Amino acid sequence: MRKFLLLFLPVFLASTLFSQQNTLDLIKESETELQKIREEQRAIVLKIENLKLLKIQENLKTIGNPELRPGDEPVNHRAMTILYSEAHEQAAWVSHMILPEIKEGVVGRTNDFRPDSLIATGSAVEQDYFLKETLPDGSSKYDGFGYDRGHLAPSADFRWSLSALSESYLYSNMSPQKPEFNRDSWAKLEDLLRAYVSENNVPLYVVTGPVLRDNLPKIERSVNKVSIPFHYYKVAWDPQNQRMIAFVMPNRFCEAPLETYAVSVDSVEALSGFNFFPSADEAEERTTNVKPWLRIKEQNDVTPLKANELPKNHFNTVQARLYSGKNENVTVCGTVVSTKLSSKGNVFLNLDKGFPNQIFTVTIFKDQMVNFSYAPHEYLDRKTICVTGKISDFNGTPSMQIANENAIRFYDAEGDEH
């Protein structure tokens, strides 16, 4: 038996080694096959991306770009079209599309700011916004001119395509914006349109531009003397749902809710001199109904009352912030859009904008509820009211504590209190 085992052992070991080697070869072959499949998949994904970019340009040329005027020579990039204003060293308008693909897009900021080589007269450059000095240790020192390089077509709108997103960093797509505007107010408008595309699962046509005038101030230290716009606009069109809206915002921190800046497309055409989406229904161009464009959770919100239409010494919910902490009685008017009865029995009324985006809150503590002949959180919901009291700041929101129903007056469509 031992002799047999000694004879069989080399054969067994050779067979085992052969089996192991064969298995390793199979693993290697499978890995190579998988790598090949992945490369083929990447090639197909790139092909689809290129076809989508080609379709975007076709769509922009046929229905997405503003109507061209005599002498207009737009520049076509892969994901956007630019009409450049040499006199102001920035785009007069930029058109692009926001696709539902942004929901799955994973491309991050590229920050590859660079001149636009397709602008025949030369685009703006880095030295139009700041100077950069390389220090001996290799680090950089920046000398800023006080303005952000504000994207007209925002990079996040192209987060599904690396090449499209990179294009958004061309200086032809930049305009000098105040930091507090670019990073807050303007960014909120960009977020709003992306949220609309995500929630409605539709493509959106957008035209963005500065309001350019001959007498605009310049960034004096810029090498090309870039103009500083006072206002910017965005015009958006959803052909599938036959919706159109426009916004005009000042180049500063905008304290009012976004819907306050919504205007008709007609009015932006008059302001800019461009005819947007000429194939669209003219009735769509006249609407100022911003509600369908708000996030679903914000569609109960309302636009604050117009300050110039309120009675003397009455203020809207945007103006309330001006009186926070001044320890004086102020009357604020707005519509109750959300209410809450807390577990402790306190009532919170949010006027014009609901939680968590509230801009003015009225608080009634539990021990004051006996001073009301109705349940405030139920009876006052969706009613337009004026409340009088002292305004304080609560976690960044102007708030007013009231003790009885005499602090509340109802405000009707004619502007009368009762």
Secondary structure, DSSP 8 states (H G I E B T S, - for coil): -HHHHHHHHHHHHHHHHHHHHHHHHHHHHHHHHHHHHHHHHHHHHHHHHHHHHHHHHHHIIIIIS----TT---EE-SSEEEEEETTTTEEEEEEEEE-GGGGT---------B--TT-TT----GGGTEEEEE-TTS-EEEEE-S-EEEESS-GGGGTT-HHHHHHTTBGGGEEEE-HHIIIIIHHHHHHHHHHHHHHHT--EEEEEEE---TT--B-TTSTT--B--SEEEEEEEETTTTEEEEEEEESS---S-GGGGEE-HHHHHHHHS----TTS-HHHHH----GGGS-GGGTT------GGGS-TTEEETTGGGGGTTS-S-EEEEEEEEEEEE-TTS-EEEEESS-TTS-S-EEEE-GGGGGG-SS-HHHHSTT-EEEEEE-EEEETTEEEEE--SGGGEEEB-TTS-B-
